[in-house]
């Protein structure tokens, strides 16, 4: 990852996060979560919001048991 470009934070249907160059097209299966910034800023945002690393489907299955 480069430090000299703007990134955006992406989220998939399983509520997993990824950093993606803001100038690149968002890949299929992902959507922007609305946060943009440096690599460090985006990483800090992900650390703040992604508090449960389990995929959404697993969390839902475990909650139903």
Predicted model as a PDB file, atoms N, CA, C, CB and O in Angstrom, pLDDT in the B-factor column:
MODEL        1                                                                  
ATOM      1  N   UNK A   1       0.840  -1.183   0.000  1.00 74.00           N  
ATOM      2  CA  UNK A   1       0.000   0.000   0.000  1.00 74.00           C  
ATOM      3  C   UNK A   1       0.883   1.243   0.000  1.00 74.00           C  
ATOM      4  CB  UNK A   1      -0.955   0.000   1.217  1.00 74.00           C  
ATOM      5  O   UNK A   1       1.924   1.295   0.655  1.00 74.00           O  
ATOM      6  N   UNK A   2       0.445   2.210  -0.733  1.00 79.00           N  
ATOM      7  CA  UNK A   2       1.180   3.465  -0.827  1.00 79.00           C  
ATOM      8  C   UNK A   2       0.707   4.448   0.237  1.00 79.00           C  
ATOM      9  CB  UNK A   2       1.023   4.076  -2.223  1.00 79.00           C  
ATOM     10  O   UNK A   2      -0.464   4.457   0.618  1.00 79.00           O  
ATOM     11  N   UNK A   3       1.619   5.259   0.699  1.00 79.00           N  
ATOM     12  CA  UNK A   3       1.291   6.262   1.714  1.00 79.00           C  
ATOM     13  C   UNK A   3       0.902   7.608   1.123  1.00 79.00           C  
ATOM     14  CB  UNK A   3       2.456   6.446   2.639  1.00 79.00           C  
ATOM     15  O   UNK A   3       0.430   8.487   1.844  1.00 79.00           O  
ATOM     16  N   UNK A   4       1.095   7.777  -0.181  1.00 85.00           N  
ATOM     17  CA  UNK A   4       0.918   9.101  -0.788  1.00 85.00           C  
ATOM     18  C   UNK A   4      -0.383   9.256  -1.568  1.00 85.00           C  
ATOM     19  CB  UNK A   4       2.069   9.390  -1.700  1.00 85.00           C  
ATOM     20  O   UNK A   4      -0.510  10.182  -2.369  1.00 85.00           O  
ATOM     21  N   UNK A   5      -1.341   8.378  -1.353  1.00 93.00           N  
ATOM     22  CA  UNK A   5      -2.627   8.472  -2.057  1.00 93.00           C  
ATOM     23  C   UNK A   5      -3.777   8.425  -1.058  1.00 93.00           C  
ATOM     24  CB  UNK A   5      -2.771   7.330  -3.096  1.00 93.00           C  
ATOM     25  O   UNK A   5      -3.601   8.019   0.091  1.00 93.00           O  
ATOM     26  N   UNK A   6      -4.957   8.847  -1.510  1.00 97.00           N  
ATOM     27  CA  UNK A   6      -6.151   8.796  -0.668  1.00 97.00           C  
ATOM     28  C   UNK A   6      -6.789   7.415  -0.789  1.00 97.00           C  
ATOM     29  CB  UNK A   6      -7.166   9.910  -1.065  1.00 97.00           C  
ATOM     30  O   UNK A   6      -6.862   6.840  -1.874  1.00 97.00           O  
ATOM     31  N   UNK A   7      -7.243   6.904   0.336  1.00 98.00           N  
ATOM     32  CA  UNK A   7      -7.929   5.617   0.385  1.00 98.00           C  
ATOM     33  C   UNK A   7      -9.375   5.831   0.805  1.00 98.00           C  
ATOM     34  CB  UNK A   7      -7.216   4.643   1.355  1.00 98.00           C  
ATOM     35  O   UNK A   7      -9.735   6.869   1.361  1.00 98.00           O  
ATOM     36  N   UNK A   8     -10.189   4.826   0.527  1.00 98.00           N  
ATOM     37  CA  UNK A   8     -11.543   4.781   1.066  1.00 98.00           C  
ATOM     38  C   UNK A   8     -11.716   3.443   1.755  1.00 98.00           C  
ATOM     39  CB  UNK A   8     -12.620   4.990  -0.052  1.00 98.00           C  
ATOM     40  O   UNK A   8     -11.042   2.467   1.426  1.00 98.00           O  
ATOM     41  N   UNK A   9     -12.621   3.407   2.709  1.00 98.00           N  
ATOM     42  CA  UNK A   9     -12.909   2.172   3.427  1.00 98.00           C  
ATOM     43  C   UNK A   9     -14.091   1.501   2.748  1.00 98.00           C  
ATOM     44  CB  UNK A   9     -13.204   2.443   4.940  1.00 98.00           C  
ATOM     45  O   UNK A   9     -15.125   2.125   2.513  1.00 98.00           O  
ATOM     46  N   UNK A  10     -13.926   0.220   2.437  1.00 98.00           N  
ATOM     47  CA  UNK A  10     -14.989  -0.563   1.823  1.00 98.00           C  
ATOM     48  C   UNK A  10     -15.515  -1.586   2.812  1.00 98.00           C  
ATOM     49  CB  UNK A  10     -14.491  -1.254   0.547  1.00 98.00           C  
ATOM     50  O   UNK A  10     -14.836  -1.981   3.759  1.00 98.00           O  
ATOM     51  N   UNK A  11     -16.747  -2.002   2.560  1.00 97.00           N  
ATOM     52  CA  UNK A  11     -17.448  -2.957   3.411  1.00 97.00           C  
ATOM     53  C   UNK A  11     -18.147  -3.949   2.499  1.00 97.00           C  
ATOM     54  CB  UNK A  11     -18.468  -2.245   4.371  1.00 97.00           C  
ATOM     55  O   UNK A  11     -18.728  -3.561   1.486  1.00 97.00           O  
ATOM     56  N   UNK A  12     -18.093  -5.244   2.856  1.00 97.00           N  
ATOM     57  CA  UNK A  12     -18.813  -6.229   2.048  1.00 97.00           C  
ATOM     58  C   UNK A  12     -20.072  -6.702   2.781  1.00 97.00           C  
ATOM     59  CB  UNK A  12     -17.899  -7.434   1.717  1.00 97.00           C  
ATOM     60  O   UNK A  12     -20.366  -6.241   3.884  1.00 97.00           O  
ATOM     61  N   UNK A  13     -20.801  -7.613   2.166  1.00 95.00           N  
ATOM     62  CA  UNK A  13     -22.066  -8.074   2.759  1.00 95.00           C  
ATOM     63  C   UNK A  13     -21.874  -8.822   4.070  1.00 95.00           C  
ATOM     64  CB  UNK A  13     -22.793  -8.965   1.784  1.00 95.00           C  
ATOM     65  O   UNK A  13     -22.812  -8.946   4.857  1.00 95.00           O  
ATOM     66  N   UNK A  14     -20.669  -9.320   4.311  1.00 95.00           N  
ATOM     67  CA  UNK A  14     -20.379 -10.016   5.568  1.00 95.00           C  
ATOM     68  C   UNK A  14     -19.862  -9.043   6.632  1.00 95.00           C  
ATOM     69  CB  UNK A  14     -19.350 -11.136   5.333  1.00 95.00           C  
ATOM     70  O   UNK A  14     -19.431  -9.453   7.709  1.00 95.00           O  
ATOM     71  N   UNK A  15     -19.915  -7.738   6.306  1.00 94.00           N  
ATOM     72  CA  UNK A  15     -19.469  -6.672   7.202  1.00 94.00           C  
ATOM     73  C   UNK A  15     -17.983  -6.797   7.539  1.00 94.00           C  
ATOM     74  CB  UNK A  15     -20.294  -6.687   8.485  1.00 94.00           C  
ATOM     75  O   UNK A  15     -17.562  -6.578   8.675  1.00 94.00           O  
ATOM     76  N   UNK A  16     -17.208  -7.152   6.524  1.00 96.00           N  
ATOM     77  CA  UNK A  16     -15.752  -7.172   6.615  1.00 96.00           C  
ATOM     78  C   UNK A  16     -15.250  -5.918   5.905  1.00 96.00           C  
ATOM     79  CB  UNK A  16     -15.138  -8.491   5.982  1.00 96.00           C  
ATOM     80  O   UNK A  16     -15.839  -5.480   4.918  1.00 96.00           O  
ATOM     81  N   UNK A  17     -14.173  -5.350   6.405  1.00 97.00           N  
ATOM     82  CA  UNK A  17     -13.673  -4.068   5.916  1.00 97.00           C  
ATOM     83  C   UNK A  17     -12.385  -4.240   5.122  1.00 97.00           C  
ATOM     84  CB  UNK A  17     -13.442  -3.110   7.079  1.00 97.00           C  
ATOM     85  O   UNK A  17     -11.638  -5.200   5.307  1.00 97.00           O  
ATOM     86  N   UNK A  18     -12.150  -3.278   4.231  1.00 97.00           N  
ATOM     87  CA  UNK A  18     -10.928  -3.246   3.448  1.00 97.00           C  
ATOM     88  C   UNK A  18     -10.602  -1.807   3.079  1.00 97.00           C  
ATOM     89  CB  UNK A  18     -11.060  -4.119   2.183  1.00 97.00           C  
ATOM     90  O   UNK A  18     -11.497  -0.974   2.941  1.00 97.00           O  
ATOM     91  N   UNK A  19      -9.312  -1.522   2.921  1.00 97.00           N  
ATOM     92  CA  UNK A  19      -8.872  -0.220   2.413  1.00 97.00           C  
ATOM     93  C   UNK A  19      -8.691  -0.354   0.912  1.00 97.00           C  
ATOM     94  CB  UNK A  19      -7.542   0.261   3.108  1.00 97.00           C  
ATOM     95  O   UNK A  19      -8.192  -1.367   0.423  1.00 97.00           O  
ATOM     96  N   UNK A  20      -9.102   0.684   0.184  1.00 97.00           N  
ATOM     97  CA  UNK A  20      -9.056   0.638  -1.270  1.00 97.00           C  
ATOM     98  C   UNK A  20      -8.677   2.019  -1.793  1.00 97.00           C  
ATOM     99  CB  UNK A  20     -10.418   0.173  -1.859  1.00 97.00           C  
ATOM    100  O   UNK A  20      -9.170   3.024  -1.282  1.00 97.00           O  
ATOM    101  N   UNK A  21      -7.814   2.087  -2.798  1.00 97.00           N  
ATOM    102  CA  UNK A  21      -7.485   3.408  -3.352  1.00 97.00           C  
ATOM    103  C   UNK A  21      -8.748   4.133  -3.801  1.00 97.00           C  
ATOM    104  CB  UNK A  21      -6.504   3.273  -4.535  1.00 97.00           C  
ATOM    105  O   UNK A  21      -9.581   3.564  -4.507  1.00 97.00           O  
ATOM    106  N   UNK A  22      -8.885   5.377  -3.395  1.00 97.00           N  
ATOM    107  CA  UNK A  22     -10.106   6.143  -3.671  1.00 97.00           C  
ATOM    108  C   UNK A  22     -10.318   6.379  -5.161  1.00 97.00           C  
ATOM    109  CB  UNK A  22     -10.059   7.476  -2.949  1.00 97.00           C  
ATOM    110  O   UNK A  22     -11.449   6.593  -5.597  1.00 97.00           O  
ATOM    111  N   UNK A  23      -9.251   6.344  -5.943  1.00 96.00           N  
ATOM    112  CA  UNK A  23      -9.373   6.592  -7.384  1.00 96.00           C  
ATOM    113  C   UNK A  23      -9.736   5.343  -8.173  1.00 96.00           C  
ATOM    114  CB  UNK A  23      -8.084   7.159  -7.918  1.00 96.00           C  
ATOM    115  O   UNK A  23     -10.018   5.429  -9.368  1.00 96.00           O  
ATOM    116  N   UNK A  24      -9.733   4.188  -7.525  1.00 97.00           N  
ATOM    117  CA  UNK A  24     -10.038   2.939  -8.217  1.00 97.00           C  
ATOM    118  C   UNK A  24     -11.527   2.618  -8.113  1.00 97.00           C  
ATOM    119  CB  UNK A  24      -9.202   1.783  -7.640  1.00 97.00           C  
ATOM    120  O   UNK A  24     -12.193   3.004  -7.152  1.00 97.00           O  
ATOM    121  N   UNK A  25     -12.030   1.918  -9.102  1.00 97.00           N  
ATOM    122  CA  UNK A  25     -13.424   1.485  -9.086  1.00 97.00           C  
ATOM    123  C   UNK A  25     -13.627   0.481  -7.955  1.00 97.00           C  
ATOM    124  CB  UNK A  25     -13.830   0.865 -10.454  1.00 97.00           C  
ATOM    125  O   UNK A  25     -12.782  -0.381  -7.711  1.00 97.00           O  
ATOM    126  N   UNK A  26     -14.754   0.608  -7.275  1.00 98.00           N  
ATOM    127  CA  UNK A  26     -15.069  -0.302  -6.175  1.00 98.00           C  
ATOM    128  C   UNK A  26     -15.358  -1.681  -6.769  1.00 98.00           C  
ATOM    129  CB  UNK A  26     -16.290   0.221  -5.329  1.00 98.00           C  
ATOM    130  O   UNK A  26     -16.182  -1.793  -7.677  1.00 98.00           O  
ATOM    131  N   UNK A  27     -14.696  -2.733  -6.274  1.00 97.00           N  
ATOM    132  CA  UNK A  27     -14.913  -4.063  -6.831  1.00 97.00           C  
ATOM    133  C   UNK A  27     -16.296  -4.623  -6.490  1.00 97.00           C  
ATOM    134  CB  UNK A  27     -13.843  -5.007  -6.331  1.00 97.00           C  
ATOM    135  O   UNK A  27     -16.921  -4.223  -5.508  1.00 97.00           O  
ATOM    136  N   UNK A  28     -16.747  -5.538  -7.308  1.00 97.00           N  
ATOM    137  CA  UNK A  28     -18.041  -6.195  -7.084  1.00 97.00           C  
ATOM    138  C   UNK A  28     -18.062  -6.832  -5.695  1.00 97.00           C  
ATOM    139  CB  UNK A  28     -18.316  -7.268  -8.180  1.00 97.00           C  
ATOM    140  O   UNK A  28     -17.075  -7.415  -5.247  1.00 97.00           O  
ATOM    141  N   UNK A  29     -19.196  -6.709  -5.034  1.00 97.00           N  
ATOM    142  CA  UNK A  29     -19.358  -7.303  -3.713  1.00 97.00           C  
ATOM    143  C   UNK A  29     -18.945  -6.389  -2.567  1.00 97.00           C  
ATOM    144  CB  UNK A  29     -18.575  -8.560  -3.638  1.00 97.00           C  
ATOM    145  O   UNK A  29     -19.076  -6.756  -1.399  1.00 97.00           O  
ATOM    146  N   UNK A  30     -18.449  -5.206  -2.895  1.00 98.00           N  
ATOM    147  CA  UNK A  30     -18.010  -4.244  -1.888  1.00 98.00           C  
ATOM    148  C   UNK A  30     -18.734  -2.931  -2.095  1.00 98.00           C  
ATOM    149  CB  UNK A  30     -16.482  -4.036  -1.947  1.00 98.00           C  
ATOM    150  O   UNK A  30     -19.196  -2.633  -3.196  1.00 98.00           O  
ATOM    151  N   UNK A  31     -18.832  -2.138  -1.022  1.00 98.00           N  
ATOM    152  CA  UNK A  31     -19.439  -0.809  -1.105  1.00 98.00           C  
ATOM    153  C   UNK A  31     -18.665   0.125  -0.178  1.00 98.00           C  
ATOM    154  CB  UNK A  31     -20.964  -0.849  -0.723  1.00 98.00           C  
ATOM    155  O   UNK A  31     -18.142  -0.309   0.848  1.00 98.00           O  
ATOM    156  N   UNK A  32     -18.592   1.394  -0.535  1.00 98.00           N  
ATOM    157  CA  UNK A  32     -17.909   2.346   0.354  1.00 98.00           C  
ATOM    158  C   UNK A  32     -18.688   2.516   1.657  1.00 98.00           C  
ATOM    159  CB  UNK A  32     -17.734   3.716  -0.345  1.00 98.00           C  
ATOM    160  O   UNK A  32     -19.919   2.528   1.652  1.00 98.00           O  
ATOM    161  N   UNK A  33     -17.972   2.648   2.769  1.00 97.00           N  
ATOM    162  CA  UNK A  33     -18.671   2.931   4.033  1.00 97.00           C  
ATOM    163  C   UNK A  33     -18.744   4.429   4.289  1.00 97.00           C  
ATOM    164  CB  UNK A  33     -17.968   2.231   5.212  1.00 97.00           C  
ATOM    165  O   UNK A  33     -19.339   4.867   5.274  1.00 97.00           O  
ATOM    166  N   UNK A  34     -18.129   5.226   3.391  1.00 97.00           N  
ATOM    167  CA  UNK A  34     -18.218   6.679   3.494  1.00 97.00           C  
ATOM    168  C   UNK A  34     -16.980   7.351   4.054  1.00 97.00           C  
ATOM    169  CB  UNK A  34     -19.371   7.037   4.332  1.00 97.00           C  
ATOM    170  O   UNK A  34     -16.896   8.579   4.054  1.00 97.00           O  
ATOM    171  N   UNK A  35     -16.018   6.575   4.531  1.00 98.00           N  
ATOM    172  CA  UNK A  35     -14.814   7.175   5.116  1.00 98.00           C  
ATOM    173  C   UNK A  35     -13.699   7.179   4.089  1.00 98.00           C  
ATOM    174  CB  UNK A  35     -14.371   6.413   6.390  1.00 98.00           C  
ATOM    175  O   UNK A  35     -13.463   6.180   3.410  1.00 98.00           O  
ATOM    176  N   UNK A  36     -13.005   8.328   3.976  1.00 98.00           N  
ATOM    177  CA  UNK A  36     -11.838   8.481   3.096  1.00 98.00           C  
ATOM    178  C   UNK A  36     -10.736   9.180   3.871  1.00 98.00           C  
ATOM    179  CB  UNK A  36     -12.197   9.283   1.800  1.00 98.00           C  
ATOM    180  O   UNK A  36     -11.002   9.967   4.780  1.00 98.00           O  
ATOM    181  N   UNK A  37      -9.503   8.887   3.505  1.00 97.00           N  
ATOM    182  CA  UNK A  37      -8.375   9.574   4.124  1.00 97.00           C  
ATOM    183  C   UNK A  37      -7.077   8.893   3.771  1.00 97.00           C  
ATOM    184  CB  UNK A  37      -8.541   9.634   5.634  1.00 97.00           C  
ATOM    185  O   UNK A  37      -6.998   8.128   2.810  1.00 97.00           O  
ATOM    186  N   UNK A  38      -6.059   9.178   4.560  1.00 96.00           N  
ATOM    187  CA  UNK A  38      -4.766   8.525   4.367  1.00 96.00           C  
ATOM    188  C   UNK A  38      -4.889   7.064   4.779  1.00 96.00           C  
ATOM    189  CB  UNK A  38      -3.643   9.240   5.182  1.00 96.00           C  
ATOM    190  O   UNK A  38      -5.886   6.649   5.369  1.00 96.00           O  
ATOM    191  N   UNK A  39      -3.867   6.302   4.459  1.00 95.00           N  
ATOM    192  CA  UNK A  39      -3.859   4.894   4.868  1.00 95.00           C  
ATOM    193  C   UNK A  39      -3.982   4.782   6.382  1.00 95.00           C  
ATOM    194  CB  UNK A  39      -2.572   4.192   4.383  1.00 95.00           C  
ATOM    195  O   UNK A  39      -4.721   3.938   6.891  1.00 95.00           O  
ATOM    196  N   UNK A  40      -3.265   5.625   7.090  1.00 95.00           N  
ATOM    197  CA  UNK A  40      -3.294   5.585   8.555  1.00 95.00           C  
ATOM    198  C   UNK A  40      -4.669   5.974   9.100  1.00 95.00           C  
ATOM    199  CB  UNK A  40      -2.223   6.515   9.130  1.00 95.00           C  
ATOM    200  O   UNK A  40      -5.173   5.342  10.028  1.00 95.00           O  
ATOM    201  N   UNK A  41      -5.273   7.017   8.522  1.00 97.00           N  
ATOM    202  CA  UNK A  41      -6.605   7.443   8.972  1.00 97.00           C  
ATOM    203  C   UNK A  41      -7.649   6.358   8.704  1.00 97.00           C  
ATOM    204  CB  UNK A  41      -7.016   8.753   8.271  1.00 97.00           C  
ATOM    205  O   UNK A  41      -8.496   6.079   9.552  1.00 97.00           O  
ATOM    206  N   UNK A  42      -7.581   5.762   7.538  1.00 97.00           N  
ATOM    207  CA  UNK A  42      -8.539   4.697   7.203  1.00 97.00           C  
ATOM    208  C   UNK A  42      -8.336   3.476   8.094  1.00 97.00           C  
ATOM    209  CB  UNK A  42      -8.401   4.294   5.723  1.00 97.00           C  
ATOM    210  O   UNK A  42      -9.305   2.859   8.536  1.00 97.00           O  
ATOM    211  N   UNK A  43      -7.082   3.129   8.358  1.00 97.00           N  
ATOM    212  CA  UNK A  43      -6.803   2.002   9.254  1.00 97.00           C  
ATOM    213  C   UNK A  43      -7.340   2.269  10.656  1.00 97.00           C  
ATOM    214  CB  UNK A  43      -5.293   1.725   9.314  1.00 97.00           C  
ATOM    215  O   UNK A  43      -7.902   1.377  11.291  1.00 97.00           O  
ATOM    216  N   UNK A  44      -7.169   3.487  11.134  1.00 98.00           N  
ATOM    217  CA  UNK A  44      -7.685   3.851  12.459  1.00 98.00           C  
ATOM    218  C   UNK A  44      -9.206   3.769  12.481  1.00 98.00           C  
ATOM    219  CB  UNK A  44      -7.223   5.271  12.852  1.00 98.00           C  
ATOM    220  O   UNK A  44      -9.789   3.313  13.465  1.00 98.00           O  
ATOM    221  N   UNK A  45      -9.852   4.206  11.404  1.00 98.00           N  
ATOM    222  CA  UNK A  45     -11.309   4.115  11.313  1.00 98.00           C  
ATOM    223  C   UNK A  45     -11.758   2.659  11.368  1.00 98.00           C  
ATOM    224  CB  UNK A  45     -11.814   4.781  10.018  1.00 98.00           C  
ATOM    225  O   UNK A  45     -12.690   2.323  12.099  1.00 98.00           O  
ATOM    226  N   UNK A  46     -11.103   1.799  10.604  1.00 98.00           N  
ATOM    227  CA  UNK A  46     -11.453   0.372  10.605  1.00 98.00           C  
ATOM    228  C   UNK A  46     -11.250  -0.215  11.998  1.00 98.00           C  
ATOM    229  CB  UNK A  46     -10.604  -0.406   9.564  1.00 98.00           C  
ATOM    230  O   UNK A  46     -12.095  -0.974  12.473  1.00 98.00           O  
ATOM    231  N   UNK A  47     -10.154   0.121  12.655  1.00 97.00           N  
ATOM    232  CA  UNK A  47      -9.918  -0.366  14.022  1.00 97.00           C  
ATOM    233  C   UNK A  47     -11.031   0.054  14.969  1.00 97.00           C  
ATOM    234  CB  UNK A  47      -8.579   0.148  14.544  1.00 97.00           C  
ATOM    235  O   UNK A  47     -11.381  -0.688  15.887  1.00 97.00           O  
ATOM    236  N   UNK A  48     -11.588   1.236  14.751  1.00 97.00           N  
ATOM    237  CA  UNK A  48     -12.655   1.749  15.615  1.00 97.00           C  
ATOM    238  C   UNK A  48     -13.994   1.069  15.355  1.00 97.00           C  
ATOM    239  CB  UNK A  48     -12.802   3.244  15.424  1.00 97.00           C  
ATOM    240  O   UNK A  48     -14.724   0.770  16.299  1.00 97.00           O  
ATOM    241  N   UNK A  49     -14.327   0.818  14.088  1.00 96.00           N  
ATOM    242  CA  UNK A  49     -15.670   0.315  13.765  1.00 96.00           C  
ATOM    243  C   UNK A  49     -15.750  -1.203  13.617  1.00 96.00           C  
ATOM    244  CB  UNK A  49     -16.146   0.950  12.498  1.00 96.00           C  
ATOM    245  O   UNK A  49     -16.831  -1.774  13.764  1.00 96.00           O  
ATOM    246  N   UNK A  50     -14.639  -1.863  13.332  1.00 95.00           N  
ATOM    247  CA  UNK A  50     -14.676  -3.319  13.126  1.00 95.00           C  
ATOM    248  C   UNK A  50     -14.257  -3.996  14.417  1.00 95.00           C  
ATOM    249  CB  UNK A  50     -13.748  -3.758  11.941  1.00 95.00           C  
ATOM    250  O   UNK A  50     -13.116  -4.433  14.566  1.00 95.00           O  
ATOM    251  N   UNK A  51     -15.194  -4.075  15.342  1.00 92.00           N  
ATOM    252  CA  UNK A  51     -14.887  -4.575  16.676  1.00 92.00           C  
ATOM    253  C   UNK A  51     -15.096  -6.078  16.821  1.00 92.00           C  
ATOM    254  CB  UNK A  51     -15.727  -3.857  17.685  1.00 92.00           C  
ATOM    255  O   UNK A  51     -14.610  -6.683  17.777  1.00 92.00           O  
ATOM    256  N   UNK A  52     -15.804  -6.675  15.892  1.00 90.00           N  
ATOM    257  CA  UNK A  52     -16.041  -8.122  15.925  1.00 90.00           C  
ATOM    258  C   UNK A  52     -15.611  -8.677  14.573  1.00 90.00           C  
ATOM    259  CB  UNK A  52     -17.560  -8.465  16.236  1.00 90.00           C  
ATOM    260  O   UNK A  52     -16.270  -8.436  13.561  1.00 90.00           O  
ATOM    261  N   UNK A  53     -14.521  -9.408  14.554  1.00 88.00           N  
ATOM    262  CA  UNK A  53     -13.933  -9.875  13.305  1.00 88.00           C  
ATOM    263  C   UNK A  53     -14.720 -11.021  12.651  1.00 88.00           C  
ATOM    264  CB  UNK A  53     -12.516 -10.317  13.557  1.00 88.00           C  
ATOM    265  O   UNK A  53     -14.454 -11.378  11.503  1.00 88.00           O  
ATOM    266  N   UNK A  54     -15.665 -11.581  13.362  1.00 91.00           N  
ATOM    267  CA  UNK A  54     -16.434 -12.683  12.774  1.00 91.00           C  
ATOM    268  C   UNK A  54     -17.309 -12.165  11.636  1.00 91.00           C  
ATOM    269  CB  UNK A  54     -17.306 -13.379  13.849  1.00 91.00           C  
ATOM    270  O   UNK A  54     -17.867 -11.073  11.738  1.00 91.00           O  
ATOM    271  N   UNK A  55     -17.437 -12.936  10.548  1.00 88.00           N  
ATOM    272  CA  UNK A  55     -18.352 -12.536   9.473  1.00 88.00           C  
ATOM    273  C   UNK A  55     -19.785 -12.411  10.004  1.00 88.00           C  
ATOM    274  CB  UNK A  55     -18.299 -13.557   8.308  1.00 88.00           C  
ATOM    275  O   UNK A  55     -20.172 -13.097  10.949  1.00 88.00           O  
ATOM    276  N   UNK A  56     -20.555 -11.530   9.381  1.00 90.00           N  
ATOM    277  CA  UNK A  56     -21.935 -11.282   9.805  1.00 90.00           C  
ATOM    278  C   UNK A  56     -22.746 -12.572   9.876  1.00 90.00           C  
ATOM    279  CB  UNK A  56     -22.610 -10.299   8.852  1.00 90.00           C  
ATOM    280  O   UNK A  56     -23.491 -12.775  10.835  1.00 90.00           O  
ATOM    281  N   UNK A  57     -22.616 -13.447   8.880  1.00 92.00           N  
ATOM    282  CA  UNK A  57     -23.404 -14.685   8.857  1.00 92.00           C  
ATOM    283  C   UNK A  57     -23.085 -15.562  10.070  1.00 92.00           C  
ATOM    284  CB  UNK A  57     -23.136 -15.467   7.555  1.00 92.00           C  
ATOM    285  O   UNK A  57     -23.988 -16.191  10.622  1.00 92.00           O  
ATOM    286  N   UNK A  58     -21.835 -15.616  10.490  1.00 91.00           N  
ATOM    287  CA  UNK A  58     -21.466 -16.396  11.669  1.00 91.00           C  
ATOM    288  C   UNK A  58     -22.031 -15.761  12.928  1.00 91.00           C  
ATOM    289  CB  UNK A  58     -19.941 -16.524  11.778  1.00 91.00           C  
ATOM    290  O   UNK A  58     -22.548 -16.465  13.796  1.00 91.00           O  
ATOM    291  N   UNK A  59     -21.941 -14.444  13.042  1.00 90.00           N  
ATOM    292  CA  UNK A  59     -22.505 -13.767  14.230  1.00 90.00           C  
ATOM    293  C   UNK A  59     -24.001 -14.039  14.341  1.00 90.00           C  
ATOM    294  CB  UNK A  59     -22.249 -12.236  14.166  1.00 90.00           C  
ATOM    295  O   UNK A  59     -24.508 -14.316  15.428  1.00 90.00           O  
ATOM    296  N   UNK A  60     -24.706 -13.958  13.213  1.00 89.00           N  
ATOM    297  CA  UNK A  60     -26.151 -14.209  13.229  1.00 89.00           C  
ATOM    298  C   UNK A  60     -26.475 -15.647  13.589  1.00 89.00           C  
ATOM    299  CB  UNK A  60     -26.756 -13.876  11.879  1.00 89.00           C  
ATOM    300  O   UNK A  60     -27.410 -15.909  14.346  1.00 89.00           O  
ATOM    301  N   UNK A  61     -25.704 -16.574  13.050  1.00 89.00           N  
ATOM    302  CA  UNK A  61     -25.930 -18.000  13.350  1.00 89.00           C  
ATOM    303  C   UNK A  61     -25.685 -18.277  14.819  1.00 89.00           C  
ATOM    304  CB  UNK A  61     -25.019 -18.896  12.487  1.00 89.00           C  
ATOM    305  O   UNK A  61     -26.455 -18.996  15.455  1.00 89.00           O  
ATOM    306  N   UNK A  62     -24.617 -17.711  15.362  1.00 90.00           N  
ATOM    307  CA  UNK A  62     -24.308 -17.929  16.781  1.00 90.00           C  
ATOM    308  C   UNK A  62     -25.343 -17.275  17.689  1.00 90.00           C  
ATOM    309  CB  UNK A  62     -22.918 -17.386  17.109  1.00 90.00           C  
ATOM    310  O   UNK A  62     -25.646 -17.810  18.756  1.00 90.00           O  
ATOM    311  N   UNK A  63     -25.890 -16.134  17.289  1.00 90.00           N  
ATOM    312  CA  UNK A  63     -26.908 -15.455  18.093  1.00 90.00           C  
ATOM    313  C   UNK A  63     -28.217 -16.229  18.110  1.00 90.00           C  
ATOM    314  CB  UNK A  63     -27.147 -14.047  17.563  1.00 90.00           C  
ATOM    315  O   UNK A  63     -28.987 -16.127  19.065  1.00 90.00           O  
ATOM    316  N   UNK A  64     -28.474 -17.007  17.055  1.00 92.00           N  
ATOM    317  CA  UNK A  64     -29.724 -17.756  16.960  1.00 92.00           C  
ATOM    318  C   UNK A  64     -29.687 -19.053  17.767  1.00 92.00           C  
ATOM    319  CB  UNK A  64     -30.030 -18.065  15.508  1.00 92.00           C  
ATOM    320  O   UNK A  64     -30.729 -19.668  17.995  1.00 92.00           O  
ATOM    321  N   UNK A  65     -28.530 -19.462  18.188  1.00 83.00           N  
ATOM    322  CA  UNK A  65     -28.408 -20.734  18.943  1.00 83.00           C  
ATOM    323  C   UNK A  65     -28.822 -20.590  20.372  1.00 83.00           C  
ATOM    324  CB  UNK A  65     -26.991 -21.250  18.897  1.00 83.00           C  
ATOM    325  O   UNK A  65     -28.776 -21.560  21.129  1.00 83.00           O  
TER     326      UNK A  65                                                      
ENDMDL                                                                          
END                                                                             
